[in-house]
C-alpha cells in the first residue's frame, strides 16, 4: 500500500498521521517495488485479454494485407497481354 509522507525539519521522511484517500494531495508518496512497477505505463504490462486483443488485431491486419496483395496481383495480371508461345 502506498503511503503519504512528508519531510520534517531534519530532512527525514515522516509518515503523515492521517492518510488521505487521494494520494495526489501528498507531497511525497512511498510505495513498494511491486506497486511502483504496476503503476508504470509500460506496453508490456498487459492482461492476457489485452494481449490477445492486440494479437488478434495484428492477425486481422496481416490477413487484410494478404487479401490486398492477392487482389493487386489479379488486377495486374488481367491488364497485361498474354504472351503467346512461338514454336
N, C-alpha and C positions, 0 to 999 in steps of 0.2 A: 504494500500500500504506500503510495506517495505521501510524503509528509511536508507540511509547510514549516519552514524555518526562517530565522532572521539573524542578522549579525548583531552581537551586543557590542558594548564599548571596547571590550578587549579584543575584538575582531574574531571572536569564536562564534560558531553556529549555535543557535539556541532554538529549541523547539517552541513553536507558538503554542500557548496554553490551550486555546480553543481552536481546533482545526476547522477552517471554513469548508463549506460544502463545495464551493467552486475554487479550484486551485489557481485560477487565473488572477485571483486577488492577492496571491502570495508574492513576496519579493524574490524568494528562493524556494525551490522545490527539490527535495531529496527523494530519489526513488532507487529501487533495486536494479541490478543489471538486467534482469529479465523484463522488468517494466520499461526500462529505457529502450531495449531492443524492440519490444512490441509497440512502443509509441513512435518509432521512426517510420517515416513514409518511405518504404522500400518496395520496389516492384517484386521482390522475392517473398514478401510477407503476404502470401495468398492462402485463402482457404482452398480445400480441394474443389469446391464448387466454382470458385472464381477461376482457378487454373483450368478446369475443364471447359468453362465458357470461353476463355481465351484460346485454348487449343482447338475448340470447335470452330471458332471464328477464323482461325488460320487455315483449317482444313477447307472450310467453305470458300475462302479466298483463293486457295490453290485450285480447287475444283472449277471455280469460275474462270480463272486464268487458263486452265486447260481447255475449257469449252471455247473460249475466245480464240485460242490458238488453233483448235480444230476448225472452227468457222472461218478464220482467216486463211487457213490452208485450202479449204474447199473453195472459197471465193477466188483466191489467187489461181488455183488450177483451172477454174472454169473460164477465166479470161485469157489464158494462154492457148494459142493454137496448138493442136496436137501435131506432133512430128510424125510424119509417115515414114515408115522404114522403106528404104530403097534396096532392091535386090542386087 
